[in-house]
Amino acid sequence: MKTELVTTLKRKATDILNTLSEDHETVLITQHGKPAAYLVDVNLYEVMESKMALLEGIARGEKAIIEERTVSHEEAQNKMLRWLK
C-alpha cells in the first residue's frame, strides 16, 4: 500500500489517480501525520461492497438462527407458494 500526504494529493491528484487505476494499489492519504482516508480502485471498491453485503446477510441469518426465528423447509415452501399466488 502506498502512502501519500494530503498536500501531495492536492497537487498531484491526476497523477495519483492514474497510478491507482494502473496499479490497483490502495493509497493511504495522511493528514498531519495521521491516516485520513484511503483511495481504492473502483473495481476493488465494488467487490468490497458486494462482499460486505454478503457478510451482512450471513450475519442476519446467523442472528435469526440464534433467536430461533427460522422455519422448516416445508413451512418455507408453503409460505412461498402462498406468496406467489
Biopython code that builds the backbone (N, CA, C, O; Angstrom):
import numpy as np
from Bio.PDB.StructureBuilder import StructureBuilder

atoms = [
    (1, "MET", "N", (0.846, -1.169, 0.000)),
    (1, "MET", "CA", (0.000, 0.000, 0.000)),
    (1, "MET", "C", (0.894, 1.236, 0.000)),
    (1, "MET", "O", (1.876, 1.326, 0.737)),
    (2, "LYS", "N", (0.524, 2.159, -0.834)),
    (2, "LYS", "CA", (1.255, 3.425, -0.899)),
    (2, "LYS", "C", (0.679, 4.394, 0.125)),
    (2, "LYS", "O", (-0.476, 4.278, 0.532)),
    (3, "THR", "N", (1.499, 5.342, 0.527)),
    (3, "THR", "CA", (1.053, 6.408, 1.425)),
    (3, "THR", "C", (1.395, 7.748, 0.787)),
    (3, "THR", "O", (2.504, 7.954, 0.295)),
    (4, "GLU", "N", (0.431, 8.644, 0.805)),
    (4, "GLU", "CA", (0.637, 9.997, 0.254)),
    (4, "GLU", "C", (0.115, 11.020, 1.253)),
    (4, "GLU", "O", (-0.845, 10.768, 1.982)),
    (5, "LEU", "N", (0.761, 12.166, 1.273)),
    (5, "LEU", "CA", (0.283, 13.284, 2.079)),
    (5, "LEU", "C", (-0.923, 13.920, 1.405)),
    (5, "LEU", "O", (-1.045, 13.885, 0.180)),
    (6, "VAL", "N", (-1.802, 14.494, 2.189)),
    (6, "VAL", "CA", (-2.962, 15.165, 1.618)),
    (6, "VAL", "C", (-2.518, 16.321, 0.723)),
    (6, "VAL", "O", (-3.173, 16.614, -0.278)),
    (7, "THR", "N", (-1.422, 16.975, 1.070)),
    (7, "THR", "CA", (-0.931, 18.071, 0.223)),
    (7, "THR", "C", (-0.452, 17.538, -1.134)),
    (7, "THR", "O", (-0.606, 18.205, -2.157)),
    (8, "THR", "N", (0.126, 16.343, -1.135)),
    (8, "THR", "CA", (0.528, 15.724, -2.407)),
    (8, "THR", "C", (-0.707, 15.395, -3.235)),
    (8, "THR", "O", (-0.715, 15.577, -4.453)),
    (9, "LEU", "N", (-1.741, 14.915, -2.573)),
    (9, "LEU", "CA", (-2.996, 14.623, -3.277)),
    (9, "LEU", "C", (-3.553, 15.892, -3.919)),
    (9, "LEU", "O", (-4.029, 15.862, -5.053)),
    (10, "LYS", "N", (-3.491, 16.990, -3.199)),
    (10, "LYS", "CA", (-3.984, 18.258, -3.740)),
    (10, "LYS", "C", (-3.205, 18.679, -4.985)),
    (10, "LYS", "O", (-3.786, 19.146, -5.964)),
    (11, "ARG", "N", (-1.886, 18.508, -4.933)),
    (11, "ARG", "CA", (-1.032, 18.948, -6.043)),
    (11, "ARG", "C", (-1.008, 17.960, -7.211)),
    (11, "ARG", "O", (-0.909, 18.364, -8.369)),
    (12, "LYS", "N", (-1.097, 16.674, -6.903)),
    (12, "LYS", "CA", (-0.902, 15.667, -7.944)),
    (12, "LYS", "C", (-2.056, 14.672, -8.025)),
    (12, "LYS", "O", (-1.834, 13.483, -8.249)),
    (13, "ALA", "N", (-3.273, 15.146, -7.846)),
    (13, "ALA", "CA", (-4.429, 14.256, -7.834)),
    (13, "ALA", "C", (-4.532, 13.420, -9.110)),
    (13, "ALA", "O", (-4.770, 12.214, -9.044)),
    (14, "THR", "N", (-4.357, 14.048, -10.253)),
    (14, "THR", "CA", (-4.464, 13.331, -11.526)),
    (14, "THR", "C", (-3.416, 12.235, -11.623)),
    (14, "THR", "O", (-3.733, 11.120, -12.037)),
    (15, "ASP", "N", (-2.179, 12.527, -11.252)),
    (15, "ASP", "CA", (-1.118, 11.528, -11.294)),
    (15, "ASP", "C", (-1.410, 10.360, -10.352)),
    (15, "ASP", "O", (-1.241, 9.197, -10.719)),
    (16, "ILE", "N", (-1.844, 10.679, -9.145)),
    (16, "ILE", "CA", (-2.145, 9.634, -8.165)),
    (16, "ILE", "C", (-3.293, 8.757, -8.659)),
    (16, "ILE", "O", (-3.226, 7.534, -8.541)),
    (17, "LEU", "N", (-4.334, 9.358, -9.206)),
    (17, "LEU", "CA", (-5.465, 8.581, -9.723)),
    (17, "LEU", "C", (-5.066, 7.728, -10.918)),
    (17, "LEU", "O", (-5.528, 6.595, -11.050)),
    (18, "ASN", "N", (-4.219, 8.253, -11.781)),
    (18, "ASN", "CA", (-3.742, 7.462, -12.923)),
    (18, "ASN", "C", (-2.953, 6.244, -12.449)),
    (18, "ASN", "O", (-3.146, 5.135, -12.947)),
    (19, "THR", "N", (-2.067, 6.463, -11.486)),
    (19, "THR", "CA", (-1.286, 5.354, -10.939)),
    (19, "THR", "C", (-2.193, 4.336, -10.264)),
    (19, "THR", "O", (-1.990, 3.129, -10.395)),
    (20, "LEU", "N", (-3.181, 4.822, -9.550)),
    (20, "LEU", "CA", (-4.136, 3.940, -8.875)),
    (20, "LEU", "C", (-4.875, 3.061, -9.872)),
    (20, "LEU", "O", (-5.039, 1.863, -9.644)),
    (21, "SER", "N", (-5.319, 3.647, -10.967)),
    (21, "SER", "CA", (-6.061, 2.859, -11.964)),
    (21, "SER", "C", (-5.158, 1.872, -12.703)),
    (21, "SER", "O", (-5.631, 0.842, -13.184)),
    (22, "GLU", "N", (-3.861, 2.179, -12.794)),
    (22, "GLU", "CA", (-2.921, 1.267, -13.456)),
    (22, "GLU", "C", (-2.470, 0.146, -12.519)),
    (22, "GLU", "O", (-2.461, -1.024, -12.901)),
    (23, "ASP", "N", (-2.097, 0.510, -11.294)),
    (23, "ASP", "CA", (-1.515, -0.452, -10.352)),
    (23, "ASP", "C", (-2.557, -1.175, -9.503)),
    (23, "ASP", "O", (-2.301, -2.269, -9.000)),
    (24, "HIS", "N", (-3.724, -0.566, -9.345)),
    (24, "HIS", "CA", (-4.787, -1.110, -8.478)),
    (24, "HIS", "C", (-4.299, -1.273, -7.041)),
    (24, "HIS", "O", (-4.767, -2.152, -6.317)),
    (25, "GLU", "N", (-3.360, -0.424, -6.633)),
    (25, "GLU", "CA", (-2.812, -0.477, -5.284)),
    (25, "GLU", "C", (-3.453, 0.622, -4.443)),
    (25, "GLU", "O", (-3.441, 1.792, -4.827)),
    (26, "THR", "N", (-4.007, 0.247, -3.309)),
    (26, "THR", "CA", (-4.657, 1.190, -2.411)),
    (26, "THR", "C", (-3.663, 2.250, -1.954)),
    (26, "THR", "O", (-2.488, 1.962, -1.731)),
    (27, "VAL", "N", (-4.155, 3.489, -1.816)),
    (27, "VAL", "CA", (-3.322, 4.606, -1.370)),
    (27, "VAL", "C", (-3.894, 5.140, -0.057)),
    (27, "VAL", "O", (-5.068, 5.502, 0.020)),
    (28, "LEU", "N", (-3.057, 5.183, 0.960)),
    (28, "LEU", "CA", (-3.436, 5.778, 2.237)),
    (28, "LEU", "C", (-3.078, 7.255, 2.193)),
    (28, "LEU", "O", (-1.933, 7.615, 1.922)),
    (29, "ILE", "N", (-4.048, 8.098, 2.457)),
    (29, "ILE", "CA", (-3.833, 9.545, 2.496)),
    (29, "ILE", "C", (-3.687, 9.949, 3.963)),
    (29, "ILE", "O", (-4.541, 9.639, 4.793)),
    (30, "THR", "N", (-2.583, 10.649, 4.269)),
    (30, "THR", "CA", (-2.376, 11.101, 5.641)),
    (30, "THR", "C", (-2.518, 12.617, 5.718)),
    (30, "THR", "O", (-2.238, 13.345, 4.766)),
    (31, "GLN", "N", (-2.961, 13.058, 6.883)),
    (31, "GLN", "CA", (-3.122, 14.495, 7.139)),
    (31, "GLN", "C", (-2.556, 14.759, 8.531)),
    (31, "GLN", "O", (-2.991, 14.153, 9.510)),
    (32, "HIS", "N", (-1.601, 15.650, 8.611)),
    (32, "HIS", "CA", (-0.914, 15.950, 9.877)),
    (32, "HIS", "C", (-0.297, 14.685, 10.474)),
    (32, "HIS", "O", (-0.276, 14.504, 11.692)),
    (33, "GLY", "N", (0.205, 13.814, 9.594)),
    (33, "GLY", "CA", (0.876, 12.595, 10.043)),
    (33, "GLY", "C", (-0.023, 11.458, 10.460)),
    (33, "GLY", "O", (0.458, 10.419, 10.912)),
    (34, "LYS", "N", (-1.342, 11.641, 10.314)),
    (34, "LYS", "CA", (-2.291, 10.603, 10.735)),
    (34, "LYS", "C", (-3.107, 10.126, 9.539)),
    (34, "LYS", "O", (-3.384, 10.908, 8.630)),
    (35, "PRO", "N", (-3.495, 8.849, 9.528)),
    (35, "PRO", "CA", (-4.339, 8.347, 8.442)),
    (35, "PRO", "C", (-5.636, 9.155, 8.351)),
    (35, "PRO", "O", (-6.298, 9.401, 9.359)),
    (36, "ALA", "N", (-5.988, 9.565, 7.126)),
    (36, "ALA", "CA", (-7.197, 10.372, 6.938)),
    (36, "ALA", "C", (-8.183, 9.700, 5.992)),
    (36, "ALA", "O", (-9.394, 9.839, 6.166)),
    (37, "ALA", "N", (-7.684, 8.970, 4.988)),
    (37, "ALA", "CA", (-8.583, 8.354, 4.008)),
    (37, "ALA", "C", (-7.812, 7.318, 3.198)),
    (37, "ALA", "O", (-6.581, 7.309, 3.168)),
    (38, "TYR", "N", (-8.567, 6.456, 2.550)),
    (38, "TYR", "CA", (-7.990, 5.508, 1.604)),
    (38, "TYR", "C", (-8.545, 5.806, 0.226)),
    (38, "TYR", "O", (-9.727, 6.116, 0.076)),
    (39, "LEU", "N", (-7.697, 5.712, -0.768)),
    (39, "LEU", "CA", (-8.135, 5.759, -2.158)),
    (39, "LEU", "C", (-8.019, 4.339, -2.690)),
    (39, "LEU", "O", (-6.960, 3.717, -2.598)),
    (40, "VAL", "N", (-9.108, 3.831, -3.242)),
    (40, "VAL", "CA", (-9.088, 2.476, -3.793)),
    (40, "VAL", "C", (-9.623, 2.492, -5.211)),
    (40, "VAL", "O", (-10.419, 3.355, -5.582)),
    (41, "ASP", "N", (-9.179, 1.535, -5.989)),
    (41, "ASP", "CA", (-9.656, 1.352, -7.349)),
    (41, "ASP", "C", (-11.167, 1.099, -7.330)),
    (41, "ASP", "O", (-11.675, 0.458, -6.410)),
    (42, "VAL", "N", (-11.871, 1.589, -8.320)),
    (42, "VAL", "CA", (-13.326, 1.457, -8.383)),
    (42, "VAL", "C", (-13.746, -0.010, -8.349)),
    (42, "VAL", "O", (-14.673, -0.368, -7.621)),
    (43, "ASN", "N", (-13.082, -0.857, -9.120)),
    (43, "ASN", "CA", (-13.448, -2.274, -9.147)),
    (43, "ASN", "C", (-13.254, -2.922, -7.785)),
    (43, "ASN", "O", (-14.101, -3.696, -7.337)),
    (44, "LEU", "N", (-12.148, -2.612, -7.127)),
    (44, "LEU", "CA", (-11.895, -3.149, -5.794)),
    (44, "LEU", "C", (-12.975, -2.696, -4.826)),
    (44, "LEU", "O", (-13.458, -3.491, -4.021)),
    (45, "TYR", "N", (-13.356, -1.436, -4.895)),
    (45, "TYR", "CA", (-14.399, -0.911, -4.016)),
    (45, "TYR", "C", (-15.709, -1.657, -4.232)),
    (45, "TYR", "O", (-16.379, -2.025, -3.267)),
    (46, "GLU", "N", (-16.079, -1.882, -5.489)),
    (46, "GLU", "CA", (-17.329, -2.577, -5.785)),
    (46, "GLU", "C", (-17.299, -4.021, -5.300)),
    (46, "GLU", "O", (-18.308, -4.530, -4.811)),
    (47, "VAL", "N", (-16.153, -4.686, -5.432)),
    (47, "VAL", "CA", (-16.012, -6.051, -4.918)),
    (47, "VAL", "C", (-16.156, -6.051, -3.399)),
    (47, "VAL", "O", (-16.833, -6.909, -2.832)),
    (48, "MET", "N", (-15.515, -5.085, -2.745)),
    (48, "MET", "CA", (-15.602, -4.994, -1.286)),
    (48, "MET", "C", (-17.044, -4.742, -0.837)),
    (48, "MET", "O", (-17.489, -5.311, 0.160)),
    (49, "GLU", "N", (-17.767, -3.903, -1.557)),
    (49, "GLU", "CA", (-19.163, -3.632, -1.224)),
    (49, "GLU", "C", (-20.009, -4.902, -1.362)),
    (49, "GLU", "O", (-20.856, -5.179, -0.513)),
    (50, "SER", "N", (-19.783, -5.665, -2.421)),
    (50, "SER", "CA", (-20.518, -6.918, -2.626)),
    (50, "SER", "C", (-20.229, -7.915, -1.513)),
    (50, "SER", "O", (-21.138, -8.561, -0.991)),
    (51, "LYS", "N", (-18.962, -8.033, -1.159)),
    (51, "LYS", "CA", (-18.584, -8.944, -0.074)),
    (51, "LYS", "C", (-19.214, -8.514, 1.239)),
    (51, "LYS", "O", (-19.688, -9.350, 2.008)),
    (52, "MET", "N", (-19.221, -7.204, 1.499)),
    (52, "MET", "CA", (-19.811, -6.701, 2.736)),
    (52, "MET", "C", (-21.310, -7.010, 2.792)),
    (52, "MET", "O", (-21.823, -7.407, 3.838)),
    (53, "ALA", "N", (-22.003, -6.829, 1.683)),
    (53, "ALA", "CA", (-23.434, -7.134, 1.646)),
    (53, "ALA", "C", (-23.677, -8.619, 1.917)),
    (53, "ALA", "O", (-24.609, -8.973, 2.639)),
    (54, "LEU", "N", (-22.851, -9.480, 1.347)),
    (54, "LEU", "CA", (-22.973, -10.915, 1.573)),
    (54, "LEU", "C", (-22.723, -11.257, 3.038)),
    (54, "LEU", "O", (-23.479, -12.022, 3.637)),
    (55, "LEU", "N", (-21.671, -10.695, 3.611)),
    (55, "LEU", "CA", (-21.364, -10.954, 5.019)),
    (55, "LEU", "C", (-22.469, -10.446, 5.948)),
    (55, "LEU", "O", (-22.779, -11.089, 6.951)),
    (56, "GLU", "N", (-23.061, -9.303, 5.619)),
    (56, "GLU", "CA", (-24.163, -8.782, 6.436)),
    (56, "GLU", "C", (-25.369, -9.709, 6.356)),
    (56, "GLU", "O", (-26.061, -9.913, 7.353)),
    (57, "GLY", "N", (-25.627, -10.270, 5.179)),
    (57, "GLY", "CA", (-26.720, -11.227, 5.024)),
    (57, "GLY", "C", (-26.477, -12.484, 5.840)),
    (57, "GLY", "O", (-27.394, -13.000, 6.478)),
    (58, "ILE", "N", (-25.249, -12.977, 5.823)),
    (58, "ILE", "CA", (-24.901, -14.153, 6.620)),
    (58, "ILE", "C", (-25.073, -13.851, 8.108)),
    (58, "ILE", "O", (-25.593, -14.679, 8.857)),
    (59, "ALA", "N", (-24.640, -12.672, 8.533)),
    (59, "ALA", "CA", (-24.772, -12.288, 9.947)),
    (59, "ALA", "C", (-26.242, -12.215, 10.349)),
    (59, "ALA", "O", (-26.600, -12.641, 11.447)),
    (60, "ARG", "N", (-27.102, -11.679, 9.473)),
    (60, "ARG", "CA", (-28.538, -11.631, 9.775)),
    (60, "ARG", "C", (-29.101, -13.041, 9.897)),
    (60, "ARG", "O", (-29.924, -13.313, 10.771)),
    (61, "GLY", "N", (-28.654, -13.943, 9.013)),
    (61, "GLY", "CA", (-29.121, -15.329, 9.073)),
    (61, "GLY", "C", (-28.679, -16.021, 10.353)),
    (61, "GLY", "O", (-29.459, -16.741, 10.976)),
    (62, "GLU", "N", (-27.425, -15.802, 10.747)),
    (62, "GLU", "CA", (-26.928, -16.401, 11.984)),
    (62, "GLU", "C", (-27.686, -15.866, 13.194)),
    (62, "GLU", "O", (-27.975, -16.607, 14.133)),
    (63, "LYS", "N", (-28.002, -14.583, 13.165)),
    (63, "LYS", "CA", (-28.761, -13.985, 14.268)),
    (63, "LYS", "C", (-30.165, -14.587, 14.328)),
    (63, "LYS", "O", (-30.684, -14.854, 15.412)),
    (64, "ALA", "N", (-30.773, -14.798, 13.171)),
    (64, "ALA", "CA", (-32.105, -15.407, 13.127)),
    (64, "ALA", "C", (-32.065, -16.824, 13.703)),
    (64, "ALA", "O", (-32.987, -17.233, 14.409)),
    (65, "ILE", "N", (-31.012, -17.563, 13.408)),
    (65, "ILE", "CA", (-30.875, -18.923, 13.955)),
    (65, "ILE", "C", (-30.748, -18.870, 15.468)),
    (65, "ILE", "O", (-31.408, -19.630, 16.177)),
    (66, "ILE", "N", (-29.901, -17.973, 15.967)),
    (66, "ILE", "CA", (-29.706, -17.846, 17.417)),
    (66, "ILE", "C", (-31.012, -17.465, 18.106)),
    (66, "ILE", "O", (-31.321, -17.969, 19.186)),
    (67, "GLU", "N", (-31.777, -16.572, 17.474)),
    (67, "GLU", "CA", (-33.046, -16.112, 18.061)),
    (67, "GLU", "C", (-34.199, -17.051, 17.751)),
    (67, "GLU", "O", (-35.349, -16.767, 18.085)),
    (68, "GLU", "N", (-33.884, -18.175, 17.106)),
    (68, "GLU", "CA", (-34.884, -19.191, 16.751)),
    (68, "GLU", "C", (-36.022, -18.609, 15.915)),
    (68, "GLU", "O", (-37.190, -18.939, 16.119)),
    (69, "ARG", "N", (-35.666, -17.741, 14.974)),
    (69, "ARG", "CA", (-36.643, -17.166, 14.051)),
    (69, "ARG", "C", (-36.544, -17.846, 12.688)),
    (69, "ARG", "O", (-36.510, -17.174, 11.657)),
    (70, "THR", "N", (-36.497, -19.158, 12.683)),
    (70, "THR", "CA", (-36.372, -19.912, 11.446)),
    (70, "THR", "C", (-37.589, -20.803, 11.261)),
    (70, "THR", "O", (-38.335, -21.050, 12.208)),
    (71, "VAL", "N", (-37.785, -21.276, 10.059)),
    (71, "VAL", "CA", (-38.893, -22.192, 9.754)),
    (71, "VAL", "C", (-38.313, -23.412, 9.041)),
    (71, "VAL", "O", (-37.196, -23.380, 8.526)),
    (72, "SER", "N", (-39.096, -24.480, 9.026)),
    (72, "SER", "CA", (-38.657, -25.689, 8.340)),
    (72, "SER", "C", (-38.730, -25.474, 6.834)),
    (72, "SER", "O", (-39.323, -24.508, 6.353)),
    (73, "HIS", "N", (-38.116, -26.392, 6.108)),
    (73, "HIS", "CA", (-38.138, -26.316, 4.644)),
    (73, "HIS", "C", (-39.581, -26.361, 4.135)),
    (73, "HIS", "O", (-39.951, -25.610, 3.232)),
    (74, "GLU", "N", (-40.383, -27.238, 4.717)),
    (74, "GLU", "CA", (-41.792, -27.368, 4.299)),
    (74, "GLU", "C", (-42.572, -26.083, 4.567)),
    (74, "GLU", "O", (-43.355, -25.645, 3.724)),
    (75, "GLU", "N", (-42.361, -25.481, 5.734)),
    (75, "GLU", "CA", (-43.042, -24.222, 6.057)),
    (75, "GLU", "C", (-42.615, -23.118, 5.084)),
    (75, "GLU", "O", (-43.439, -22.315, 4.647)),
    (76, "ALA", "N", (-41.349, -23.086, 4.757)),
    (76, "ALA", "CA", (-40.860, -22.084, 3.811)),
    (76, "ALA", "C", (-41.493, -22.284, 2.441)),
    (76, "ALA", "O", (-41.898, -21.314, 1.800)),
    (77, "GLN", "N", (-41.582, -23.524, 1.986)),
    (77, "GLN", "CA", (-42.224, -23.804, 0.694)),
    (77, "GLN", "C", (-43.672, -23.341, 0.691)),
    (77, "GLN", "O", (-44.123, -22.716, -0.269)),
    (78, "ASN", "N", (-44.412, -23.648, 1.770)),
    (78, "ASN", "CA", (-45.814, -23.244, 1.852)),
    (78, "ASN", "C", (-45.965, -21.726, 1.837)),
    (78, "ASN", "O", (-46.870, -21.198, 1.191)),
    (79, "LYS", "N", (-45.081, -21.024, 2.546)),
    (79, "LYS", "CA", (-45.123, -19.561, 2.561)),
    (79, "LYS", "C", (-44.839, -19.009, 1.172)),
    (79, "LYS", "O", (-45.488, -18.061, 0.731)),
    (80, "MET", "N", (-43.877, -19.598, 0.490)),
    (80, "MET", "CA", (-43.534, -19.131, -0.868)),
    (80, "MET", "C", (-44.691, -19.391, -1.826)),
    (80, "MET", "O", (-45.010, -18.541, -2.657)),
    (81, "LEU", "N", (-45.313, -20.544, -1.719)),
    (81, "LEU", "CA", (-46.440, -20.841, -2.606)),
    (81, "LEU", "C", (-47.585, -19.849, -2.382)),
    (81, "LEU", "O", (-48.200, -19.378, -3.338)),
    (82, "ARG", "N", (-47.865, -19.538, -1.117)),
    (82, "ARG", "CA", (-48.921, -18.539, -0.830)),
    (82, "ARG", "C", (-48.521, -17.168, -1.364)),
    (82, "ARG", "O", (-49.363, -16.436, -1.886)),
    (83, "TRP", "N", (-47.255, -16.819, -1.239)),
    (83, "TRP", "CA", (-46.759, -15.530, -1.679)),
    (83, "TRP", "C", (-46.810, -15.401, -3.203)),
    (83, "TRP", "O", (-47.093, -14.326, -3.732)),
    (84, "LEU", "N", (-46.534, -16.502, -3.902)),
    (84, "LEU", "CA", (-46.520, -16.475, -5.363)),
    (84, "LEU", "C", (-47.913, -16.494, -5.992)),
    (84, "LEU", "O", (-48.059, -16.172, -7.171)),
    (85, "LYS", "N", (-48.923, -16.862, -5.232)),
    (85, "LYS", "CA", (-50.299, -16.914, -5.775)),
    (85, "LYS", "C", (-50.882, -15.555, -5.941)),
    (85, "LYS", "O", (-52.023, -15.422, -6.384)),
]
sb = StructureBuilder()
sb.init_structure("model")
sb.init_model(0)
sb.init_chain("A")
sb.init_seg("    ")
for serial, (resi, resn, name, xyz) in enumerate(atoms, 1):
    if name == "N":
        sb.init_residue(resn, " ", resi, " ")
    sb.init_atom(name, np.array(xyz, "f"), 0.0, 1.0, " ", f" {name:<3s}", serial, name[0])
structure = sb.get_structure()
